[in-house]
Amino acid sequence: MPFIVGPGINYIKIEKKDTDMKHIISREKRKIEINYPAFEFSSRKVPIIYIRYWNGEVVYVGETDDFYKGRHLRFKCRDTYGGITSTQEERDQQENWDKTNFVRVLNAPGDTKQRRKWEAKLVCWLNPKLQKINQYLKKANLDYNLEKNLYIFKKSNDKKAERRITNNLQSFFRSIRRFKENKNVSKNHYFLKQHKESVLHSFKIIERQKISYHNFKEFLMTKEGDFFPLNKHSLDLIDQAYKIVDKKMNRIFNEKK
């Protein structure tokens, strides 16, 4: 029975067998029926979005301007993993998930911008193992009036907000430590003033971050941020962080800020 490849097929089964023998094409798949569009068409490109699975788990969502280029059948979903800031453990985990034994093919818009928008939407909805939702949210342009989309947005924002709260809290305590160290040993009033201003600046960052998050705005130093909704546990976290730094400020400077 021939292995049929064509735009009318919405999935492709990929079989992989572990064997010590040389990898060969099985007899029943040596004949391939190609169902190209009619030759009278000026363009025979068939744009698609494809979803790659491994044992039922979505591992990757991609797009291509032409089904017949075979991009969706590449051995690996990606050539590289992670970025400069990713850890070796994260890169290893991603590489371990780069396996495919089932591909679903969807017809897609010919316009590249529209096709990539729908690719991004599917990444947000399906949460593939090899892709990060936060990198696709802006392109996806989700309707946040829908509860499902708002949940996805909040979950992504929670991770970002919690990371920033942690970093800003650590920065505050570093400035406190430097201030105390110089207060005890330095007689240079200029440097003492600089360290005090550093502490105040770190405190103001957390204070403004708290206000921004409770107004569902992304925290930016120079301008008002975009819509940035958070779940309650993230708002509780910034409240707790603010209480800690406010108490510390009152203890050190013995005055209300």
N, C-alpha and C positions, 0 to 999 in steps of 0.2 A: 504494500500500500504506500503510495507516494506521500512525502511530507509536504503539505500544502502551505505556501507562504503567500499572503496577499492581504490587501487592506480590508477585505470583508471578514477576516478572521480576527476575533477580539482577544485571543490568548494564544500563547505558544508554550508548549511544554518542553523544557530542556532537561534532558536526562544526563546525569553524571554517575559513573560507576567507578569505584575504586578497584584498580586491578594492577597487577605487576606487568601485564602484557602491554604491548605497544598500543597507543590510542588510535583506533581506526574508526571509520564511518561504517555503521552497520549496513547490511545489505539492503534492508527495507528503506533506508534513507539516502541511498546513493542516487536516486532519481528524485528530482525536485521539480514540482510544477510551479511555474512562475506566472502569476496572474497580473501582468502589467496592464495599466489603463490602455484604452484603445489608442492606436497609433495616430489617429487623426487629431488628437488633442495636441495643442502647441506645447503644453507643459505636462509632463507625466509625473511631477512631484506629488507626493501624498503626505502632507504634514500630520504628525501624530504626537500624542503624549503617551508615554509608556510608564508602567508601574512594574517594578521588579520585586519578586518575592523569594524568600527562602523558607521552605517548610511552612507556608501560610503567613509568615511575618513580612510586612512591607519593609524593604531595605532601601529602596531608592525610587524617586520619581524624576523623570527626565523628559525632554522634548527634542524634536528634530524636525527640520523642514521637509524631510523625505524618508518615508518608510523604507524605500528600497536601498538606502545607504547602509541599512543594517545596524545603525547605532545602538538600537535597543537589544542587540544580540552580542554585544561586546563581552568578552570573557570577564572583565572587571568593570564595575560601575564607574570607578574613578581611577585616575592615574596617580593622584596624591591624596593625602589625608591630613586634616587639621591645618593649622596655620602656625605662625611664629610663636604664638602664645600657648598653643596646645601642648600638653604633656606627652611623653612617650607612651604612657599608659593609655591615654585617650586615642592616640594614633594606632596603637596595637589593637584596641578594642574595635575601632572602625574597620581596620583591615580584616579582622576576624569575621566581621559581619558582611564583607563584600563577597557574597555567594548568591547565586541565582539558580533556581530550578523551575521558575514559572514566570512568564512575562504577560502582562495584560496590556493590550494596545487600544488606545482610544483615538477616534478621529478628532482633529483639532483645527483651529482657525489657521488660515494661511498667513495672516498678519503676525509677524514675530512678536510684537509687543503684547498682543492679545493672547497668543499661545503661551507665552511665558507668564502672563498673569494667571492663567488657569493652572499652569504647572505649579506656581507658588501657592495657589489656593489648595491644591491637592496635598502639597507638602504640609501645610498648616493643618489640614483635616486628618491626614493619615499618619503624620509624625513618623517618617521613615527612619530606620536605624542609622543611616549614613548622612542624614541632613539635620540641620538645626533650624527650628521654626523661626527663631528671632531674625535669621538672615533673609527670610522670605516674607515677613509680615507686611512690610511697606509695599512691596511689589504686588502682594495678593489683594490689597485694598479691600479687606473684609468689611462686611456690613455689621457694625458692632451693636446694632439694634437687635440682632439675633443673639439669644442667650448662648448658643454654642460657640459663636465667634468671640463673644465677649469673654467667655471662660478661657479660651485659647490665649487671648491677648493678656488677660490678667495673669495667667500662669507664667507666660514669658516675662512679663514686667516684674513679677515677684522675684524671679531669679536675678534680674538686673538690679532691682532696688536693694535686695538683701546683700548683694556683693558690694554695692556702693556704700551702704550703711556700715558694713564691716570695715571697709577701707577707710572711711572717714573717721570712724571711731578709733581705729589704730593710729591714724595720723594725729588725732587730738591727743592721745596719750603719749605719743612721741614728743609732741611739742611741750606737754606738761613736764616730761622727764628732762628735756633740755633746759627748760626754764628753772626747774629746781636745782639742777646741777650748777648752772651759772650763777644762780642767786646765792649759793653757798660759798662759791670760790672767787667770783669775779667782782672787782670793784669798779669796773667800767660801766657807767650808767647807760651809755649808748647801747651796748650789747644786751644789757638787762631789758632795756626798753624794746629792743628788736624781738627778743624771745617772748616778752609779754604780748606784743602785738601778734606774734605767730599763734600763741594760745588763743587769743581773742578771735583771730581769723578762723581757726579750726572750729571754735565754738559756733561762730556765726554760720558757717557752712552747714553744720548739723541742724541749727535752728531754721535756716531757710529751706533745707531739705524737708524737714517736718511739715512746714507750711505748704510747700509745693505738693507733697504726696497727699495731704489731706484735701487739697483742692483738685486732686486727680490730674496734676500737671507734672510733666517730666522736669526734674531739677536741673536747671542750667544757671550758670553764674552770671551771664551777661544779658539774658533775655528770658521771656516767659516760654516755658516748654510746651510741647504738644500734649494732647490728651493722653493721660497715662494712668489708667485705672489700676488699682491694686486690691488684692484680697485683704481681709481683716487682719490676718496674722502678720502681714508686712507692715500695716499701719500700726499695729501694736508694737512691732519691733522698733520702728523709728521713734515712737513715743517713749519706749523704755530707754533707748539710746540717749534721747534728749534729757530725760530725768537724770541719768547717770552723769552726763557732762555738766548739766546745770548745777547739780549738787557739788561736783568737783570744783567748779568755778567759784561757788560761794565759799567753799572751804579754803581755797587758796588765796583768793583776793579779799575775802571777808566783806563782800558787798554784793548787792543785787545787780544783775546785768540788765 
